[in-house]
Amino acid sequence: MATQSEVKAFLLEHLREQLAAAGVADPADELQLIDTGVIDSFGFLALVTAAEATFGIQLDVSQVDLGRLATIGGFAEIVSEAG
């Protein structure tokens, strides 16, 4: 089971270029990844797929609060809880 810190590290590494392009140097846990333009909906789906593969989990997005999943902190919580 991955910890929230491990998932956050994965997110920051996976989104490094997108965060830099959006001018986000130190992203807060509350950062809305889609609303702020860091990633689009296709990028979000790719991120979920990459997290599932990396952490050996399966997220049922119909059972998850998508608003929470779209933040760095919420994504880390949900993925760590799924493990």
PyMOL Python script that loads the backbone (N, CA, C, O; Angstrom):
from pymol import cmd

cmd.read_pdbstr("""\
ATOM      1  N   MET A   1       0.841  -1.178   0.000  1.00  0.00           N
ATOM      2  CA  MET A   1       0.000   0.000   0.000  1.00  0.00           C
ATOM      3  C   MET A   1       0.890   1.246   0.000  1.00  0.00           C
ATOM      4  O   MET A   1       1.805   1.374   0.813  1.00  0.00           O
ATOM      5  N   ALA A   2       0.608   2.131  -0.902  1.00  0.00           N
ATOM      6  CA  ALA A   2       1.394   3.354  -1.025  1.00  0.00           C
ATOM      7  C   ALA A   2       0.942   4.376   0.017  1.00  0.00           C
ATOM      8  O   ALA A   2      -0.241   4.465   0.349  1.00  0.00           O
ATOM      9  N   THR A   3       1.886   5.129   0.516  1.00  0.00           N
ATOM     10  CA  THR A   3       1.550   6.211   1.433  1.00  0.00           C
ATOM     11  C   THR A   3       1.168   7.456   0.637  1.00  0.00           C
ATOM     12  O   THR A   3       1.453   7.550  -0.556  1.00  0.00           O
ATOM     13  N   GLN A   4       0.526   8.400   1.299  1.00  0.00           N
ATOM     14  CA  GLN A   4       0.174   9.648   0.635  1.00  0.00           C
ATOM     15  C   GLN A   4       1.427  10.372   0.142  1.00  0.00           C
ATOM     16  O   GLN A   4       1.409  10.985  -0.926  1.00  0.00           O
ATOM     17  N   SER A   5       2.493  10.306   0.901  1.00  0.00           N
ATOM     18  CA  SER A   5       3.747  10.948   0.486  1.00  0.00           C
ATOM     19  C   SER A   5       4.296  10.329  -0.795  1.00  0.00           C
ATOM     20  O   SER A   5       4.782  11.040  -1.675  1.00  0.00           O
ATOM     21  N   GLU A   6       4.217   9.016  -0.898  1.00  0.00           N
ATOM     22  CA  GLU A   6       4.682   8.334  -2.106  1.00  0.00           C
ATOM     23  C   GLU A   6       3.830   8.711  -3.314  1.00  0.00           C
ATOM     24  O   GLU A   6       4.353   8.908  -4.411  1.00  0.00           O
ATOM     25  N   VAL A   7       2.527   8.811  -3.113  1.00  0.00           N
ATOM     26  CA  VAL A   7       1.642   9.179  -4.218  1.00  0.00           C
ATOM     27  C   VAL A   7       1.893  10.626  -4.631  1.00  0.00           C
ATOM     28  O   VAL A   7       1.903  10.936  -5.822  1.00  0.00           O
ATOM     29  N   LYS A   8       2.094  11.511  -3.658  1.00  0.00           N
ATOM     30  CA  LYS A   8       2.397  12.910  -3.985  1.00  0.00           C
ATOM     31  C   LYS A   8       3.705  13.007  -4.765  1.00  0.00           C
ATOM     32  O   LYS A   8       3.799  13.773  -5.724  1.00  0.00           O
ATOM     33  N   ALA A   9       4.703  12.245  -4.363  1.00  0.00           N
ATOM     34  CA  ALA A   9       5.976  12.248  -5.092  1.00  0.00           C
ATOM     35  C   ALA A   9       5.760  11.771  -6.525  1.00  0.00           C
ATOM     36  O   ALA A   9       6.326  12.339  -7.459  1.00  0.00           O
ATOM     37  N   PHE A  10       4.950  10.736  -6.705  1.00  0.00           N
ATOM     38  CA  PHE A  10       4.605  10.248  -8.036  1.00  0.00           C
ATOM     39  C   PHE A  10       3.935  11.356  -8.846  1.00  0.00           C
ATOM     40  O   PHE A  10       4.297  11.594  -9.998  1.00  0.00           O
ATOM     41  N   LEU A  11       2.956  12.033  -8.242  1.00  0.00           N
ATOM     42  CA  LEU A  11       2.246  13.111  -8.933  1.00  0.00           C
ATOM     43  C   LEU A  11       3.187  14.219  -9.366  1.00  0.00           C
ATOM     44  O   LEU A  11       3.154  14.659 -10.515  1.00  0.00           O
ATOM     45  N   LEU A  12       4.027  14.670  -8.440  1.00  0.00           N
ATOM     46  CA  LEU A  12       4.933  15.779  -8.746  1.00  0.00           C
ATOM     47  C   LEU A  12       5.923  15.400  -9.851  1.00  0.00           C
ATOM     48  O   LEU A  12       6.254  16.226 -10.702  1.00  0.00           O
ATOM     49  N   GLU A  13       6.387  14.172  -9.834  1.00  0.00           N
ATOM     50  CA  GLU A  13       7.294  13.721 -10.898  1.00  0.00           C
ATOM     51  C   GLU A  13       6.549  13.576 -12.224  1.00  0.00           C
ATOM     52  O   GLU A  13       7.034  14.011 -13.268  1.00  0.00           O
ATOM     53  N   HIS A  14       5.391  12.974 -12.172  1.00  0.00           N
ATOM     54  CA  HIS A  14       4.605  12.730 -13.389  1.00  0.00           C
ATOM     55  C   HIS A  14       4.138  14.046 -14.023  1.00  0.00           C
ATOM     56  O   HIS A  14       4.023  14.141 -15.245  1.00  0.00           O
ATOM     57  N   LEU A  15       3.873  15.049 -13.199  1.00  0.00           N
ATOM     58  CA  LEU A  15       3.336  16.321 -13.687  1.00  0.00           C
ATOM     59  C   LEU A  15       4.370  17.448 -13.717  1.00  0.00           C
ATOM     60  O   LEU A  15       4.017  18.614 -13.891  1.00  0.00           O
ATOM     61  N   ARG A  16       5.635  17.100 -13.549  1.00  0.00           N
ATOM     62  CA  ARG A  16       6.696  18.118 -13.452  1.00  0.00           C
ATOM     63  C   ARG A  16       6.637  19.136 -14.586  1.00  0.00           C
ATOM     64  O   ARG A  16       6.633  20.341 -14.335  1.00  0.00           O
ATOM     65  N   GLU A  17       6.594  18.671 -15.813  1.00  0.00           N
ATOM     66  CA  GLU A  17       6.596  19.578 -16.968  1.00  0.00           C
ATOM     67  C   GLU A  17       5.311  20.402 -17.037  1.00  0.00           C
ATOM     68  O   GLU A  17       5.357  21.597 -17.327  1.00  0.00           O
ATOM     69  N   GLN A  18       4.184  19.779 -16.776  1.00  0.00           N
ATOM     70  CA  GLN A  18       2.912  20.489 -16.825  1.00  0.00           C
ATOM     71  C   GLN A  18       2.821  21.558 -15.737  1.00  0.00           C
ATOM     72  O   GLN A  18       2.315  22.655 -15.977  1.00  0.00           O
ATOM     73  N   LEU A  19       3.312  21.234 -14.545  1.00  0.00           N
ATOM     74  CA  LEU A  19       3.313  22.212 -13.456  1.00  0.00           C
ATOM     75  C   LEU A  19       4.198  23.403 -13.802  1.00  0.00           C
ATOM     76  O   LEU A  19       3.822  24.550 -13.563  1.00  0.00           O
ATOM     77  N   ALA A  20       5.371  23.132 -14.364  1.00  0.00           N
ATOM     78  CA  ALA A  20       6.283  24.206 -14.749  1.00  0.00           C
ATOM     79  C   ALA A  20       5.660  25.081 -15.830  1.00  0.00           C
ATOM     80  O   ALA A  20       5.760  26.307 -15.774  1.00  0.00           O
ATOM     81  N   ALA A  21       5.017  24.456 -16.812  1.00  0.00           N
ATOM     82  CA  ALA A  21       4.385  25.209 -17.893  1.00  0.00           C
ATOM     83  C   ALA A  21       3.242  26.083 -17.378  1.00  0.00           C
ATOM     84  O   ALA A  21       2.968  27.146 -17.935  1.00  0.00           O
ATOM     85  N   ALA A  22       2.581  25.633 -16.317  1.00  0.00           N
ATOM     86  CA  ALA A  22       1.481  26.400 -15.726  1.00  0.00           C
ATOM     87  C   ALA A  22       1.984  27.435 -14.726  1.00  0.00           C
ATOM     88  O   ALA A  22       1.196  28.198 -14.168  1.00  0.00           O
ATOM     89  N   GLY A  23       3.307  27.460 -14.498  1.00  0.00           N
ATOM     90  CA  GLY A  23       3.887  28.424 -13.570  1.00  0.00           C
ATOM     91  C   GLY A  23       3.671  28.081 -12.111  1.00  0.00           C
ATOM     92  O   GLY A  23       3.657  28.967 -11.257  1.00  0.00           O
ATOM     93  N   VAL A  24       3.503  26.808 -11.820  1.00  0.00           N
ATOM     94  CA  VAL A  24       3.274  26.357 -10.443  1.00  0.00           C
ATOM     95  C   VAL A  24       4.578  25.761  -9.922  1.00  0.00           C
ATOM     96  O   VAL A  24       4.971  24.659 -10.306  1.00  0.00           O
ATOM     97  N   ALA A  25       5.241  26.508  -9.043  1.00  0.00           N
ATOM     98  CA  ALA A  25       6.536  26.064  -8.531  1.00  0.00           C
ATOM     99  C   ALA A  25       6.398  25.162  -7.310  1.00  0.00           C
ATOM    100  O   ALA A  25       7.138  24.189  -7.168  1.00  0.00           O
ATOM    101  N   ASP A  26       5.455  25.480  -6.431  1.00  0.00           N
ATOM    102  CA  ASP A  26       5.270  24.729  -5.193  1.00  0.00           C
ATOM    103  C   ASP A  26       3.785  24.425  -5.024  1.00  0.00           C
ATOM    104  O   ASP A  26       3.082  25.149  -4.319  1.00  0.00           O
ATOM    105  N   PRO A  27       3.299  23.354  -5.670  1.00  0.00           N
ATOM    106  CA  PRO A  27       1.866  23.088  -5.669  1.00  0.00           C
ATOM    107  C   PRO A  27       1.329  22.696  -4.297  1.00  0.00           C
ATOM    108  O   PRO A  27       1.898  21.850  -3.606  1.00  0.00           O
ATOM    109  N   ALA A  28       0.238  23.321  -3.926  1.00  0.00           N
ATOM    110  CA  ALA A  28      -0.440  22.999  -2.666  1.00  0.00           C
ATOM    111  C   ALA A  28      -1.316  21.770  -2.851  1.00  0.00           C
ATOM    112  O   ALA A  28      -1.682  21.423  -3.974  1.00  0.00           O
ATOM    113  N   ASP A  29      -1.646  21.121  -1.759  1.00  0.00           N
ATOM    114  CA  ASP A  29      -2.512  19.945  -1.818  1.00  0.00           C
ATOM    115  C   ASP A  29      -3.869  20.269  -2.436  1.00  0.00           C
ATOM    116  O   ASP A  29      -4.500  19.402  -3.040  1.00  0.00           O
ATOM    117  N   GLU A  30      -4.316  21.504  -2.290  1.00  0.00           N
ATOM    118  CA  GLU A  30      -5.637  21.910  -2.782  1.00  0.00           C
ATOM    119  C   GLU A  30      -5.636  22.297  -4.255  1.00  0.00           C
ATOM    120  O   GLU A  30      -6.685  22.638  -4.801  1.00  0.00           O
ATOM    121  N   LEU A  31      -4.480  22.250  -4.908  1.00  0.00           N
ATOM    122  CA  LEU A  31      -4.389  22.659  -6.311  1.00  0.00           C
ATOM    123  C   LEU A  31      -5.316  21.811  -7.171  1.00  0.00           C
ATOM    124  O   LEU A  31      -5.206  20.585  -7.186  1.00  0.00           O
ATOM    125  N   GLN A  32      -6.231  22.464  -7.890  1.00  0.00           N
ATOM    126  CA  GLN A  32      -7.141  21.797  -8.821  1.00  0.00           C
ATOM    127  C   GLN A  32      -6.396  21.579 -10.138  1.00  0.00           C
ATOM    128  O   GLN A  32      -6.100  22.536 -10.854  1.00  0.00           O
ATOM    129  N   LEU A  33      -6.102  20.345 -10.448  1.00  0.00           N
ATOM    130  CA  LEU A  33      -5.258  20.032 -11.601  1.00  0.00           C
ATOM    131  C   LEU A  33      -5.904  20.396 -12.935  1.00  0.00           C
ATOM    132  O   LEU A  33      -5.223  20.873 -13.843  1.00  0.00           O
ATOM    133  N   ILE A  34      -7.192  20.178 -13.058  1.00  0.00           N
ATOM    134  CA  ILE A  34      -7.868  20.466 -14.328  1.00  0.00           C
ATOM    135  C   ILE A  34      -8.282  21.937 -14.394  1.00  0.00           C
ATOM    136  O   ILE A  34      -8.033  22.609 -15.396  1.00  0.00           O
ATOM    137  N   ASP A  35      -8.909  22.435 -13.333  1.00  0.00           N
ATOM    138  CA  ASP A  35      -9.412  23.816 -13.324  1.00  0.00           C
ATOM    139  C   ASP A  35      -8.312  24.854 -13.512  1.00  0.00           C
ATOM    140  O   ASP A  35      -8.560  25.928 -14.062  1.00  0.00           O
ATOM    141  N   THR A  36      -7.111  24.547 -13.066  1.00  0.00           N
ATOM    142  CA  THR A  36      -5.999  25.486 -13.207  1.00  0.00           C
ATOM    143  C   THR A  36      -5.248  25.318 -14.523  1.00  0.00           C
ATOM    144  O   THR A  36      -4.331  26.083 -14.824  1.00  0.00           O
ATOM    145  N   GLY A  37      -5.640  24.317 -15.303  1.00  0.00           N
ATOM    146  CA  GLY A  37      -5.011  24.106 -16.597  1.00  0.00           C
ATOM    147  C   GLY A  37      -3.712  23.317 -16.555  1.00  0.00           C
ATOM    148  O   GLY A  37      -2.997  23.251 -17.554  1.00  0.00           O
ATOM    149  N   VAL A  38      -3.398  22.718 -15.413  1.00  0.00           N
ATOM    150  CA  VAL A  38      -2.184  21.900 -15.337  1.00  0.00           C
ATOM    151  C   VAL A  38      -2.309  20.713 -16.290  1.00  0.00           C
ATOM    152  O   VAL A  38      -1.372  20.395 -17.023  1.00  0.00           O
ATOM    153  N   ILE A  39      -3.475  20.060 -16.275  1.00  0.00           N
ATOM    154  CA  ILE A  39      -3.757  18.970 -17.211  1.00  0.00           C
ATOM    155  C   ILE A  39      -5.198  19.124 -17.705  1.00  0.00           C
ATOM    156  O   ILE A  39      -6.022  19.792 -17.081  1.00  0.00           O
ATOM    157  N   ASP A  40      -5.472  18.491 -18.835  1.00  0.00           N
ATOM    158  CA  ASP A  40      -6.841  18.478 -19.343  1.00  0.00           C
ATOM    159  C   ASP A  40      -7.471  17.129 -18.976  1.00  0.00           C
ATOM    160  O   ASP A  40      -6.854  16.318 -18.287  1.00  0.00           O
ATOM    161  N   SER A  41      -8.687  16.898 -19.436  1.00  0.00           N
ATOM    162  CA  SER A  41      -9.388  15.670 -19.060  1.00  0.00           C
ATOM    163  C   SER A  41      -8.671  14.415 -19.571  1.00  0.00           C
ATOM    164  O   SER A  41      -8.663  13.387 -18.894  1.00  0.00           O
ATOM    165  N   PHE A  42      -8.074  14.497 -20.756  1.00  0.00           N
ATOM    166  CA  PHE A  42      -7.317  13.341 -21.258  1.00  0.00           C
ATOM    167  C   PHE A  42      -6.059  13.112 -20.424  1.00  0.00           C
ATOM    168  O   PHE A  42      -5.694  11.970 -20.144  1.00  0.00           O
ATOM    169  N   GLY A  43      -5.404  14.189 -20.032  1.00  0.00           N
ATOM    170  CA  GLY A  43      -4.246  14.077 -19.162  1.00  0.00           C
ATOM    171  C   GLY A  43      -4.611  13.505 -17.810  1.00  0.00           C
ATOM    172  O   GLY A  43      -3.839  12.760 -17.207  1.00  0.00           O
ATOM    173  N   PHE A  44      -5.807  13.863 -17.337  1.00  0.00           N
ATOM    174  CA  PHE A  44      -6.275  13.340 -16.058  1.00  0.00           C
ATOM    175  C   PHE A  44      -6.500  11.830 -16.143  1.00  0.00           C
ATOM    176  O   PHE A  44      -6.114  11.089 -15.239  1.00  0.00           O
ATOM    177  N   LEU A  45      -7.119  11.384 -17.220  1.00  0.00           N
ATOM    178  CA  LEU A  45      -7.326   9.948 -17.403  1.00  0.00           C
ATOM    179  C   LEU A  45      -5.990   9.211 -17.506  1.00  0.00           C
ATOM    180  O   LEU A  45      -5.839   8.115 -16.964  1.00  0.00           O
ATOM    181  N   ALA A  46      -5.029   9.807 -18.195  1.00  0.00           N
ATOM    182  CA  ALA A  46      -3.698   9.207 -18.299  1.00  0.00           C
ATOM    183  C   ALA A  46      -3.031   9.135 -16.928  1.00  0.00           C
ATOM    184  O   ALA A  46      -2.342   8.164 -16.616  1.00  0.00           O
ATOM    185  N   LEU A  47      -3.241  10.169 -16.111  1.00  0.00           N
ATOM    186  CA  LEU A  47      -2.674  10.189 -14.759  1.00  0.00           C
ATOM    187  C   LEU A  47      -3.280   9.082 -13.898  1.00  0.00           C
ATOM    188  O   LEU A  47      -2.562   8.389 -13.177  1.00  0.00           O
ATOM    189  N   VAL A  48      -4.595   8.916 -13.973  1.00  0.00           N
ATOM    190  CA  VAL A  48      -5.255   7.852 -13.214  1.00  0.00           C
ATOM    191  C   VAL A  48      -4.738   6.492 -13.660  1.00  0.00           C
ATOM    192  O   VAL A  48      -4.446   5.636 -12.825  1.00  0.00           O
ATOM    193  N   THR A  49      -4.622   6.286 -14.964  1.00  0.00           N
ATOM    194  CA  THR A  49      -4.126   5.016 -15.503  1.00  0.00           C
ATOM    195  C   THR A  49      -2.690   4.745 -15.047  1.00  0.00           C
ATOM    196  O   THR A  49      -2.354   3.619 -14.679  1.00  0.00           O
ATOM    197  N   ALA A  50      -1.852   5.775 -15.072  1.00  0.00           N
ATOM    198  CA  ALA A  50      -0.460   5.622 -14.634  1.00  0.00           C
ATOM    199  C   ALA A  50      -0.391   5.291 -13.147  1.00  0.00           C
ATOM    200  O   ALA A  50       0.422   4.467 -12.730  1.00  0.00           O
ATOM    201  N   ALA A  51      -1.236   5.926 -12.352  1.00  0.00           N
ATOM    202  CA  ALA A  51      -1.247   5.643 -10.906  1.00  0.00           C
ATOM    203  C   ALA A  51      -1.714   4.214 -10.649  1.00  0.00           C
ATOM    204  O   ALA A  51      -1.161   3.520  -9.795  1.00  0.00           O
ATOM    205  N   GLU A  52      -2.736   3.774 -11.390  1.00  0.00           N
ATOM    206  CA  GLU A  52      -3.205   2.398 -11.223  1.00  0.00           C
ATOM    207  C   GLU A  52      -2.092   1.403 -11.536  1.00  0.00           C
ATOM    208  O   GLU A  52      -1.902   0.432 -10.803  1.00  0.00           O
ATOM    209  N   ALA A  53      -1.361   1.638 -12.613  1.00  0.00           N
ATOM    210  CA  ALA A  53      -0.273   0.739 -13.002  1.00  0.00           C
ATOM    211  C   ALA A  53       0.879   0.794 -12.009  1.00  0.00           C
ATOM    212  O   ALA A  53       1.445  -0.237 -11.647  1.00  0.00           O
ATOM    213  N   THR A  54       1.221   1.997 -11.572  1.00  0.00           N
ATOM    214  CA  THR A  54       2.361   2.167 -10.671  1.00  0.00           C
ATOM    215  C   THR A  54       2.098   1.556  -9.300  1.00  0.00           C
ATOM    216  O   THR A  54       2.977   0.916  -8.722  1.00  0.00           O
ATOM    217  N   PHE A  55       0.894   1.751  -8.782  1.00  0.00           N
ATOM    218  CA  PHE A  55       0.597   1.323  -7.412  1.00  0.00           C
ATOM    219  C   PHE A  55      -0.207   0.027  -7.343  1.00  0.00           C
ATOM    220  O   PHE A  55      -0.575  -0.417  -6.255  1.00  0.00           O
ATOM    221  N   GLY A  56      -0.482  -0.586  -8.504  1.00  0.00           N
ATOM    222  CA  GLY A  56      -1.175  -1.864  -8.524  1.00  0.00           C
ATOM    223  C   GLY A  56      -2.581  -1.801  -7.965  1.00  0.00           C
ATOM    224  O   GLY A  56      -3.005  -2.698  -7.236  1.00  0.00           O
ATOM    225  N   ILE A  57      -3.306  -0.746  -8.302  1.00  0.00           N
ATOM    226  CA  ILE A  57      -4.665  -0.562  -7.798  1.00  0.00           C
ATOM    227  C   ILE A  57      -5.632  -0.407  -8.970  1.00  0.00           C
ATOM    228  O   ILE A  57      -5.220  -0.301 -10.125  1.00  0.00           O
ATOM    229  N   GLN A  58      -6.897  -0.397  -8.654  1.00  0.00           N
ATOM    230  CA  GLN A  58      -7.934  -0.112  -9.645  1.00  0.00           C
ATOM    231  C   GLN A  58      -8.895   0.878  -8.992  1.00  0.00           C
ATOM    232  O   GLN A  58      -9.513   0.572  -7.973  1.00  0.00           O
ATOM    233  N   LEU A  59      -9.017   2.062  -9.582  1.00  0.00           N
ATOM    234  CA  LEU A  59      -9.939   3.067  -9.067  1.00  0.00           C
ATOM    235  C   LEU A  59     -11.252   2.979  -9.820  1.00  0.00           C
ATOM    236  O   LEU A  59     -11.276   2.962 -11.050  1.00  0.00           O
ATOM    237  N   ASP A  60     -12.320   2.925  -9.086  1.00  0.00           N
ATOM    238  CA  ASP A  60     -13.657   2.975  -9.679  1.00  0.00           C
ATOM    239  C   ASP A  60     -14.111   4.427  -9.575  1.00  0.00           C
ATOM    240  O   ASP A  60     -14.638   4.851  -8.547  1.00  0.00           O
ATOM    241  N   VAL A  61     -13.902   5.183 -10.653  1.00  0.00           N
ATOM    242  CA  VAL A  61     -14.185   6.618 -10.595  1.00  0.00           C
ATOM    243  C   VAL A  61     -15.659   6.923 -10.368  1.00  0.00           C
ATOM    244  O   VAL A  61     -16.005   8.040  -9.983  1.00  0.00           O
ATOM    245  N   SER A  62     -16.532   5.949 -10.598  1.00  0.00           N
ATOM    246  CA  SER A  62     -17.949   6.174 -10.306  1.00  0.00           C
ATOM    247  C   SER A  62     -18.218   6.175  -8.800  1.00  0.00           C
ATOM    248  O   SER A  62     -19.274   6.625  -8.354  1.00  0.00           O
ATOM    249  N   GLN A  63     -17.264   5.674  -8.027  1.00  0.00           N
ATOM    250  CA  GLN A  63     -17.413   5.601  -6.574  1.00  0.00           C
ATOM    251  C   GLN A  63     -16.550   6.629  -5.835  1.00  0.00           C
ATOM    252  O   GLN A  63     -16.442   6.596  -4.609  1.00  0.00           O
ATOM    253  N   VAL A  64     -15.938   7.542  -6.595  1.00  0.00           N
ATOM    254  CA  VAL A  64     -14.993   8.495  -6.016  1.00  0.00           C
ATOM    255  C   VAL A  64     -15.495   9.914  -6.237  1.00  0.00           C
ATOM    256  O   VAL A  64     -16.088  10.214  -7.274  1.00  0.00           O
ATOM    257  N   ASP A  65     -15.258  10.779  -5.270  1.00  0.00           N
ATOM    258  CA  ASP A  65     -15.567  12.201  -5.425  1.00  0.00           C
ATOM    259  C   ASP A  65     -14.551  12.789  -6.401  1.00  0.00           C
ATOM    260  O   ASP A  65     -13.385  12.977  -6.054  1.00  0.00           O
ATOM    261  N   LEU A  66     -15.002  13.080  -7.634  1.00  0.00           N
ATOM    262  CA  LEU A  66     -14.086  13.536  -8.671  1.00  0.00           C
ATOM    263  C   LEU A  66     -13.467  14.892  -8.340  1.00  0.00           C
ATOM    264  O   LEU A  66     -12.331  15.162  -8.731  1.00  0.00           O
ATOM    265  N   GLY A  67     -14.191  15.738  -7.633  1.00  0.00           N
ATOM    266  CA  GLY A  67     -13.620  17.018  -7.214  1.00  0.00           C
ATOM    267  C   GLY A  67     -12.433  16.815  -6.292  1.00  0.00           C
ATOM    268  O   GLY A  67     -11.433  17.527  -6.383  1.00  0.00           O
ATOM    269  N   ARG A  68     -12.548  15.856  -5.419  1.00  0.00           N
ATOM    270  CA  ARG A  68     -11.444  15.521  -4.498  1.00  0.00           C
ATOM    271  C   ARG A  68     -10.296  14.856  -5.259  1.00  0.00           C
ATOM    272  O   ARG A  68      -9.127  15.142  -5.002  1.00  0.00           O
ATOM    273  N   LEU A  69     -10.632  13.976  -6.188  1.00  0.00           N
ATOM    274  CA  LEU A  69      -9.608  13.274  -6.968  1.00  0.00           C
ATOM    275  C   LEU A  69      -8.811  14.239  -7.837  1.00  0.00           C
ATOM    276  O   LEU A  69      -7.662  13.954  -8.174  1.00  0.00           O
ATOM    277  N   ALA A  70      -9.397  15.369  -8.203  1.00  0.00           N
ATOM    278  CA  ALA A  70      -8.747  16.326  -9.102  1.00  0.00           C
ATOM    279  C   ALA A  70      -7.788  17.276  -8.389  1.00  0.00           C
ATOM    280  O   ALA A  70      -7.225  18.170  -9.020  1.00  0.00           O
ATOM    281  N   THR A  71      -7.595  17.093  -7.074  1.00  0.00           N
ATOM    282  CA  THR A  71      -6.591  17.874  -6.355  1.00  0.00           C
ATOM    283  C   THR A  71      -5.414  16.980  -6.015  1.00  0.00           C
ATOM    284  O   THR A  71      -5.551  15.759  -5.947  1.00  0.00           O
ATOM    285  N   ILE A  72      -4.274  17.581  -5.805  1.00  0.00           N
ATOM    286  CA  ILE A  72      -3.086  16.798  -5.468  1.00  0.00           C
ATOM    287  C   ILE A  72      -3.288  16.022  -4.168  1.00  0.00           C
ATOM    288  O   ILE A  72      -3.027  14.821  -4.111  1.00  0.00           O
ATOM    289  N   GLY A  73      -3.748  16.704  -3.134  1.00  0.00           N
ATOM    290  CA  GLY A  73      -3.949  16.047  -1.844  1.00  0.00           C
ATOM    291  C   GLY A  73      -5.023  14.986  -1.890  1.00  0.00           C
ATOM    292  O   GLY A  73      -4.852  13.903  -1.331  1.00  0.00           O
ATOM    293  N   GLY A  74      -6.142  15.287  -2.558  1.00  0.00           N
ATOM    294  CA  GLY A  74      -7.226  14.325  -2.664  1.00  0.00           C
ATOM    295  C   GLY A  74      -6.831  13.106  -3.465  1.00  0.00           C
ATOM    296  O   GLY A  74      -7.168  11.979  -3.101  1.00  0.00           O
ATOM    297  N   PHE A  75      -6.116  13.328  -4.554  1.00  0.00           N
ATOM    298  CA  PHE A  75      -5.631  12.225  -5.385  1.00  0.00           C
ATOM    299  C   PHE A  75      -4.739  11.312  -4.544  1.00  0.00           C
ATOM    300  O   PHE A  75      -4.872  10.090  -4.589  1.00  0.00           O
ATOM    301  N   ALA A  76      -3.831  11.914  -3.779  1.00  0.00           N
ATOM    302  CA  ALA A  76      -2.917  11.130  -2.946  1.00  0.00           C
ATOM    303  C   ALA A  76      -3.683  10.331  -1.899  1.00  0.00           C
ATOM    304  O   ALA A  76      -3.355   9.172  -1.646  1.00  0.00           O
ATOM    305  N   GLU A  77      -4.696  10.934  -1.290  1.00  0.00           N
ATOM    306  CA  GLU A  77      -5.495  10.227  -0.279  1.00  0.00           C
ATOM    307  C   GLU A  77      -6.239   9.055  -0.891  1.00  0.00           C
ATOM    308  O   GLU A  77      -6.198   7.943  -0.365  1.00  0.00           O
ATOM    309  N   ILE A  78      -6.917   9.304  -2.000  1.00  0.00           N
ATOM    310  CA  ILE A  78      -7.729   8.275  -2.642  1.00  0.00           C
ATOM    311  C   ILE A  78      -6.874   7.100  -3.121  1.00  0.00           C
ATOM    312  O   ILE A  78      -7.235   5.941  -2.917  1.00  0.00           O
ATOM    313  N   VAL A  79      -5.746   7.401  -3.754  1.00  0.00           N
ATOM    314  CA  VAL A  79      -4.884   6.326  -4.246  1.00  0.00           C
ATOM    315  C   VAL A  79      -4.278   5.544  -3.085  1.00  0.00           C
ATOM    316  O   VAL A  79      -4.193   4.318  -3.150  1.00  0.00           O
ATOM    317  N   SER A  80      -3.856   6.227  -2.029  1.00  0.00           N
ATOM    318  CA  SER A  80      -3.270   5.499  -0.891  1.00  0.00           C
ATOM    319  C   SER A  80      -4.326   4.649  -0.183  1.00  0.00           C
ATOM    320  O   SER A  80      -4.010   3.566   0.310  1.00  0.00           O
ATOM    321  N   GLU A  81      -5.575   5.122  -0.126  1.00  0.00           N
ATOM    322  CA  GLU A  81      -6.644   4.346   0.497  1.00  0.00           C
ATOM    323  C   GLU A  81      -7.029   3.128  -0.354  1.00  0.00           C
ATOM    324  O   GLU A  81      -7.484   2.115   0.177  1.00  0.00           O
ATOM    325  N   ALA A  82      -6.845   3.232  -1.666  1.00  0.00           N
ATOM    326  CA  ALA A  82      -7.223   2.140  -2.569  1.00  0.00           C
ATOM    327  C   ALA A  82      -6.236   0.985  -2.530  1.00  0.00           C
ATOM    328  O   ALA A  82      -6.554  -0.120  -2.971  1.00  0.00           O
ATOM    329  N   GLY A  83      -5.053   1.230  -2.010  1.00  0.00           N
ATOM    330  CA  GLY A  83      -4.000   0.225  -2.032  1.00  0.00           C
ATOM    331  C   GLY A  83      -4.093  -0.829  -1.016  1.00  0.00           C
ATOM    332  O   GLY A  83      -3.241  -1.717  -0.967  1.00  0.00           O
TER     333      GLY A  83
END
""", "prot")
cmd.dss("prot")
cmd.show_as("cartoon", "prot")
cmd.util.cbc("prot")
cmd.orient("prot")
